[in-house]
Amino acid sequence: MSHEKSITITPKAVLTSAGRWFALVLIFAVGLTTPVLLAFNWNHKLFFIPLELATKFLIVFPAVRANCLWFGPVVTRFCTREKAVWLTFDDGPYPEDTLQLLALLKIHNAHATFFVIGRQVQRYPELARAILRDGHTLANHTQTHPVLFFWSFFKTRLTREIDQCNKALREATGEQPRWFRAPAGMANMFLHFLMCDRKIKLIGWSARGFDGLFQNTEAMANRICNSIQPGAIILLHEGRRDREGRPINLILTEMILTRLTAKGYVFIVPDESEMLPV
């Protein structure tokens, strides 16, 4: 398949120097504003309280906003001249879903990447191997998927989550993952620095149906298919059920595969040189 010439991504050296200096200034500002307020006995609160809130915002907002580029690059598209998209699945593998997803992908001659949770790989290593046997790729989605607090972790906890998942994948498949997706796409400055040091690409998305929150597969399929453009990264999940126990992810995946195939799209895993932070 023909693709456009690679477009340069934010250099890692920039993240290492400018990005880390920016982070250090923010941390210094956050640490300084509260003591200054106390020293002035809150006498200049009209100035310092907005400053206090602003410094906290600059730390928290980019950490909780999915795919935010403030602290470093996040791949949200890839470069292509073809009608091609990248299908990705989070939170697996699941014995109730993974094999059926693989069967669906085979019917549509589609390739995908599974961003897996380490403890799930440890429970079902044969499913991780089945994903690779069918020509798909595996990537890191943390060891335990601590979605509520992942954005607030410091380097030690982040390292443990990533390294343990990498270890689980190596033990199950013999392969080292090259890509990582943060739970809910929330990545703080320490995660970006860790990605830079490990030379791991942080992968986001450009199209999703919120299948982790909602159950209306028709509405979710419409949301994804109506917004698709060549080079899109589609985010889906495993292990979801509606109130009647039907597999939301399987139904939604089949709808997306059928509709986009009818529009002439193909499902590929792009080369790293084609991945773009947008």
The 8 nearest C-alpha neighbors of each residue, nearest first, counted from 0:
[[1, 2, 81, 80, 79, 83, 267, 3],
 [0, 2, 80, 3, 81, 79, 4, 78],
 [3, 1, 79, 80, 4, 0, 78, 81],
 [4, 2, 79, 80, 78, 5, 1, 273],
 [3, 5, 6, 2, 273, 78, 79, 272],
 [4, 6, 273, 272, 3, 7, 78, 274],
 [5, 7, 4, 8, 273, 275, 272, 78],
 [6, 8, 5, 9, 10, 275, 272, 273],
 [9, 7, 10, 275, 6, 276, 72, 274],
 [8, 10, 72, 11, 7, 13, 14, 71],
 [11, 9, 12, 13, 8, 14, 7, 72],
 [10, 12, 14, 13, 15, 195, 9, 198],
 [11, 13, 15, 10, 14, 16, 17, 9],
 [14, 12, 11, 15, 16, 10, 17, 18],
 [13, 15, 18, 11, 12, 16, 17, 71],
 [14, 16, 12, 13, 19, 18, 11, 17],
 [17, 15, 13, 19, 18, 14, 20, 12],
 [18, 16, 20, 13, 19, 14, 21, 15],
 [19, 17, 14, 21, 20, 16, 15, 70],
 [20, 18, 22, 21, 16, 17, 15, 23],
 [19, 21, 23, 17, 22, 18, 16, 24],
 [20, 22, 18, 24, 19, 23, 17, 25],
 [23, 21, 19, 25, 20, 24, 26, 18],
 [22, 24, 20, 26, 25, 21, 27, 19],
 [25, 23, 27, 21, 22, 26, 28, 20],
 [26, 24, 28, 22, 23, 27, 29, 21],
 [25, 27, 23, 29, 28, 24, 30, 22],
 [26, 28, 24, 30, 25, 29, 31, 23],
 [29, 27, 25, 31, 30, 26, 24, 32],
 [28, 30, 26, 54, 27, 31, 32, 25],
 [29, 31, 27, 28, 32, 26, 33, 34],
 [32, 30, 28, 29, 33, 34, 27, 35],
 [31, 33, 35, 51, 34, 29, 30, 28],
 [32, 34, 36, 35, 31, 37, 30, 51],
 [35, 33, 37, 36, 32, 31, 38, 30],
 [36, 34, 38, 32, 37, 33, 31, 39],
 [37, 35, 33, 41, 39, 34, 38, 32],
 [36, 38, 40, 34, 35, 39, 41, 33],
 [39, 37, 35, 40, 36, 34, 41, 33],
 [38, 40, 41, 36, 37, 42, 35, 43],
 [39, 41, 37, 42, 38, 36, 43, 35],
 [40, 42, 44, 36, 39, 43, 37, 38],
 [43, 41, 40, 39, 44, 36, 45, 37],
 [44, 42, 41, 45, 46, 47, 39, 36],
 [43, 45, 47, 41, 48, 46, 42, 36],
 [46, 44, 43, 47, 48, 49, 42, 41],
 [47, 45, 44, 43, 48, 49, 50, 51],
 [46, 48, 50, 44, 49, 51, 45, 43],
 [47, 49, 51, 44, 50, 46, 45, 52],
 [50, 48, 52, 51, 47, 53, 46, 45],
 [51, 49, 47, 53, 48, 52, 54, 46],
 [52, 50, 48, 49, 54, 53, 32, 47],
 [51, 53, 49, 55, 50, 54, 56, 48],
 [54, 52, 56, 50, 55, 51, 49, 57],
 [53, 55, 57, 56, 51, 29, 52, 50],
 [54, 56, 52, 58, 53, 57, 59, 29],
 [57, 55, 53, 59, 58, 54, 60, 52],
 [58, 56, 54, 55, 59, 60, 53, 61],
 [57, 59, 55, 56, 60, 61, 54, 62],
 [58, 60, 56, 62, 61, 57, 55, 63],
 [59, 61, 62, 56, 63, 57, 64, 58],
 [62, 60, 64, 67, 63, 59, 69, 58],
 [63, 61, 187, 186, 59, 60, 185, 150],
 [64, 62, 185, 60, 61, 150, 65, 59],
 [65, 63, 61, 67, 62, 60, 185, 66],
 [64, 66, 184, 185, 67, 63, 183, 186],
 [67, 65, 184, 203, 73, 68, 64, 185],
 [66, 68, 61, 65, 64, 69, 73, 62],
 [69, 67, 71, 72, 70, 73, 66, 61],
 [68, 70, 67, 71, 61, 72, 18, 188],
 [71, 69, 188, 68, 18, 191, 72, 187],
 [70, 72, 68, 69, 191, 14, 73, 18],
 [73, 71, 68, 276, 9, 74, 201, 70],
 [74, 72, 276, 201, 202, 203, 66, 75],
 [73, 75, 276, 202, 275, 203, 76, 274],
 [74, 76, 204, 203, 276, 205, 277, 73],
 [77, 75, 275, 231, 230, 232, 74, 274],
 [76, 78, 274, 230, 273, 275, 79, 231],
 [77, 79, 273, 230, 3, 274, 2, 275],
 [80, 78, 2, 3, 81, 230, 77, 229],
 [79, 81, 2, 3, 1, 82, 78, 229],
 [82, 80, 83, 79, 229, 2, 1, 0],
 [83, 81, 264, 229, 265, 263, 80, 84],
 [82, 84, 265, 229, 264, 81, 266, 230],
 [85, 83, 231, 230, 266, 229, 232, 267],
 [84, 86, 232, 267, 268, 266, 233, 231],
 [85, 87, 111, 233, 232, 84, 266, 112],
 [88, 86, 112, 234, 111, 113, 233, 235],
 [87, 89, 113, 235, 236, 114, 234, 112],
 [90, 88, 236, 114, 91, 115, 113, 237],
 [89, 91, 115, 116, 237, 236, 114, 92],
 [92, 90, 115, 93, 237, 89, 116, 119],
 [91, 93, 97, 119, 115, 126, 120, 90],
 [92, 94, 91, 96, 95, 97, 238, 237],
 [95, 93, 96, 97, 92, 98, 126, 123],
 [96, 94, 93, 97, 98, 238, 99, 246],
 [97, 95, 93, 99, 94, 98, 100, 237],
 [96, 98, 100, 99, 93, 92, 94, 101],
 [99, 97, 101, 100, 96, 102, 94, 95],
 [98, 100, 102, 101, 96, 97, 103, 249],
 [101, 99, 97, 103, 102, 98, 96, 104],
 [100, 102, 98, 104, 99, 103, 105, 97],
 [101, 103, 99, 105, 100, 104, 98, 106],
 [104, 102, 100, 106, 105, 101, 99, 107],
 [103, 105, 109, 101, 107, 106, 102, 108],
 [104, 106, 108, 102, 107, 103, 101, 109],
 [107, 105, 103, 104, 108, 102, 109, 101],
 [106, 108, 109, 104, 105, 103, 256, 260],
 [109, 107, 105, 106, 104, 110, 266, 265],
 [110, 108, 266, 104, 107, 105, 267, 111],
 [111, 109, 267, 266, 135, 268, 104, 108],
 [110, 112, 86, 135, 87, 268, 267, 85],
 [113, 111, 136, 87, 137, 135, 114, 88],
 [112, 114, 88, 137, 115, 87, 89, 138],
 [115, 113, 138, 89, 140, 139, 88, 137],
 [114, 116, 91, 140, 90, 139, 113, 89],
 [115, 117, 140, 142, 119, 141, 90, 118],
 [116, 118, 142, 164, 120, 119, 167, 141],
 [117, 119, 121, 120, 142, 116, 143, 122],
 [120, 118, 122, 121, 117, 116, 92, 123],
 [119, 121, 124, 117, 123, 118, 122, 167],
 [122, 120, 118, 119, 124, 123, 167, 117],
 [123, 121, 119, 120, 124, 118, 117, 125],
 [122, 124, 120, 125, 126, 121, 119, 92],
 [125, 123, 120, 127, 171, 126, 121, 122],
 [124, 126, 128, 123, 127, 129, 171, 120],
 [127, 125, 129, 128, 124, 123, 130, 92],
 [128, 126, 124, 130, 129, 125, 120, 131],
 [127, 129, 125, 131, 126, 130, 172, 132],
 [128, 130, 126, 132, 131, 127, 125, 133],
 [131, 129, 127, 128, 133, 132, 135, 126],
 [130, 132, 135, 128, 134, 133, 129, 136],
 [133, 131, 129, 134, 130, 128, 135, 127],
 [132, 134, 131, 130, 135, 129, 101, 105],
 [133, 135, 131, 132, 130, 136, 110, 111],
 [136, 134, 131, 111, 110, 130, 133, 112],
 [137, 135, 112, 131, 113, 111, 138, 134],
 [136, 138, 113, 112, 114, 176, 115, 135],
 [137, 139, 114, 176, 178, 179, 113, 115],
 [138, 140, 179, 114, 115, 141, 178, 164],
 [139, 141, 116, 115, 114, 180, 179, 181],
 [142, 140, 160, 161, 116, 144, 164, 139],
 [141, 143, 117, 164, 160, 116, 118, 163],
 [142, 144, 145, 141, 118, 116, 117, 160],
 [145, 143, 146, 141, 142, 182, 116, 140],
 [146, 144, 149, 147, 143, 148, 182, 141],
 [145, 147, 182, 144, 149, 148, 183, 150],
 [148, 146, 145, 149, 150, 182, 144, 183],
 [147, 149, 150, 151, 146, 145, 152, 182],
 [148, 150, 151, 152, 145, 146, 147, 182],
 [149, 151, 185, 148, 62, 186, 187, 152],
 [152, 150, 149, 148, 153, 187, 62, 59],
 [153, 151, 149, 150, 156, 157, 154, 148],
 [152, 154, 155, 156, 157, 189, 151, 190],
 [153, 155, 157, 156, 189, 158, 152, 190],
 [154, 156, 158, 157, 153, 159, 152, 160],
 [157, 155, 159, 158, 154, 153, 152, 160],
 [156, 158, 154, 160, 159, 155, 152, 153],
 [159, 157, 155, 161, 156, 160, 162, 154],
 [158, 160, 156, 162, 157, 161, 163, 155],
 [161, 159, 142, 141, 157, 158, 163, 162],
 [162, 160, 141, 158, 164, 159, 163, 165],
 [161, 163, 165, 159, 164, 160, 158, 166],
 [162, 164, 166, 165, 160, 161, 142, 159],
 [165, 163, 117, 142, 167, 166, 161, 162],
 [166, 164, 162, 168, 163, 167, 169, 161],
 [165, 167, 163, 169, 164, 168, 170, 162],
 [168, 166, 164, 170, 165, 169, 117, 121],
 [169, 167, 171, 165, 166, 170, 172, 164],
 [170, 168, 173, 174, 166, 172, 171, 167],
 [169, 171, 167, 168, 173, 172, 166, 174],
 [172, 170, 168, 124, 169, 167, 173, 127],
 [173, 171, 169, 174, 168, 170, 128, 127],
 [172, 174, 169, 170, 171, 175, 168, 166],
 [175, 173, 169, 172, 176, 168, 170, 171],
 [174, 176, 169, 165, 177, 168, 173, 166],
 [177, 175, 138, 178, 139, 174, 137, 165],
 [178, 176, 199, 175, 138, 200, 179, 139],
 [179, 177, 200, 138, 199, 176, 201, 139],
 [180, 178, 139, 201, 140, 138, 202, 200],
 [179, 181, 202, 140, 201, 203, 139, 184],
 [180, 182, 184, 185, 183, 140, 186, 179],
 [181, 183, 146, 184, 144, 185, 180, 140],
 [184, 182, 185, 181, 65, 146, 180, 63],
 [183, 185, 65, 181, 182, 66, 203, 186],
 [186, 184, 63, 65, 150, 62, 183, 181],
 [187, 185, 62, 150, 190, 181, 184, 188],
 [186, 188, 62, 190, 189, 150, 191, 61],
 [189, 187, 191, 190, 70, 192, 186, 22],
 [188, 190, 192, 191, 187, 154, 193, 153],
 [189, 191, 193, 192, 188, 187, 186, 194],
 [192, 190, 194, 188, 193, 189, 71, 195],
 [191, 193, 195, 189, 190, 194, 196, 188],
 [192, 194, 190, 196, 195, 191, 197, 189],
 [195, 193, 199, 191, 197, 192, 196, 198],
 [194, 196, 198, 192, 193, 197, 191, 11],
 [195, 197, 193, 194, 198, 192, 199, 15],
 [196, 198, 194, 199, 195, 193, 192, 200],
 [199, 197, 195, 196, 194, 200, 177, 193],
 [200, 198, 194, 197, 178, 177, 201, 195],
 [201, 199, 178, 202, 179, 194, 198, 177],
 [200, 202, 179, 73, 180, 178, 74, 199],
 [203, 201, 74, 180, 73, 179, 200, 75],
 [202, 204, 75, 74, 66, 73, 184, 180],
 [203, 205, 75, 232, 206, 233, 234, 202],
 [204, 206, 232, 75, 231, 233, 76, 207],
 [207, 205, 233, 223, 204, 232, 234, 231],
 [208, 206, 234, 223, 209, 233, 235, 205],
 [207, 209, 219, 210, 223, 222, 220, 206],
 [210, 208, 211, 212, 207, 213, 219, 235],
 [211, 209, 212, 213, 208, 214, 235, 236],
 [210, 212, 209, 213, 236, 239, 235, 214],
 [213, 211, 210, 209, 214, 208, 239, 215],
 [214, 212, 210, 215, 209, 211, 219, 216],
 [213, 215, 241, 216, 210, 247, 212, 240],
 [216, 214, 218, 217, 213, 219, 210, 247],
 [215, 217, 219, 218, 251, 214, 220, 247],
 [218, 216, 220, 219, 215, 221, 251, 254],
 [217, 219, 221, 216, 215, 220, 222, 208],
 [218, 220, 208, 216, 222, 221, 217, 215],
 [219, 221, 217, 223, 222, 218, 216, 224],
 [222, 220, 218, 224, 219, 223, 225, 217],
 [221, 223, 219, 220, 225, 224, 208, 218],
 [222, 224, 220, 221, 226, 225, 206, 207],
 [225, 223, 221, 227, 226, 222, 220, 255],
 [224, 226, 222, 223, 221, 227, 220, 228],
 [227, 225, 224, 223, 222, 228, 206, 221],
 [228, 226, 224, 225, 223, 231, 229, 206],
 [227, 229, 231, 230, 226, 82, 84, 83],
 [230, 228, 82, 83, 231, 84, 81, 79],
 [229, 231, 77, 84, 76, 78, 83, 79],
 [232, 230, 84, 76, 229, 205, 228, 233],
 [231, 233, 85, 204, 205, 76, 84, 206],
 [234, 232, 206, 86, 207, 87, 204, 85],
 [233, 235, 207, 87, 204, 88, 206, 232],
 [236, 234, 88, 87, 89, 233, 210, 207],
 [237, 235, 89, 88, 90, 248, 211, 210],
 [236, 238, 91, 90, 239, 248, 89, 88],
 [237, 239, 93, 96, 240, 236, 91, 248],
 [240, 238, 247, 237, 246, 248, 211, 241],
 [241, 239, 246, 244, 247, 245, 238, 242],
 [242, 240, 244, 243, 245, 214, 247, 246],
 [241, 243, 244, 240, 245, 214, 246, 247],
 [244, 242, 241, 245, 240, 246, 247, 214],
 [243, 245, 240, 241, 242, 246, 247, 239],
 [244, 246, 240, 241, 243, 247, 242, 250],
 [247, 245, 240, 249, 248, 239, 250, 244],
 [248, 246, 240, 250, 239, 249, 251, 245],
 [247, 249, 251, 250, 246, 237, 252, 239],
 [250, 248, 252, 251, 246, 247, 253, 100],
 [249, 251, 247, 253, 248, 252, 254, 246],
 [252, 250, 248, 254, 253, 249, 216, 247],
 [251, 253, 249, 255, 254, 250, 248, 256],
 [252, 254, 256, 250, 251, 255, 257, 249],
 [255, 253, 251, 257, 252, 256, 258, 250],
 [256, 254, 252, 258, 257, 253, 259, 220],
 [257, 255, 253, 259, 254, 258, 260, 252],
 [256, 258, 254, 260, 255, 259, 253, 261],
 [259, 257, 261, 255, 260, 256, 254, 262],
 [258, 260, 262, 261, 264, 256, 257, 255],
 [259, 261, 264, 263, 262, 257, 258, 256],
 [260, 262, 258, 259, 263, 257, 264, 256],
 [263, 261, 259, 260, 264, 258, 82, 257],
 [262, 264, 260, 261, 259, 82, 265, 83],
 [265, 263, 82, 260, 83, 259, 262, 266],
 [266, 264, 83, 82, 267, 84, 260, 263],
 [265, 267, 109, 84, 110, 85, 83, 86],
 [266, 268, 110, 85, 269, 84, 265, 111],
 [267, 269, 85, 111, 110, 270, 112, 266],
 [270, 268, 267, 271, 273, 77, 85, 274],
 [269, 271, 272, 273, 268, 274, 77, 78],
 [270, 272, 273, 274, 269, 77, 200, 275],
 [271, 273, 270, 5, 274, 6, 269, 7],
 [274, 272, 78, 77, 5, 271, 270, 275],
 [275, 273, 77, 271, 272, 74, 76, 78],
 [274, 276, 74, 77, 76, 277, 75, 8],
 [275, 277, 74, 73, 75, 72, 76, 8],
 [276, 75, 275, 76, 74, 73, 68, 72]]
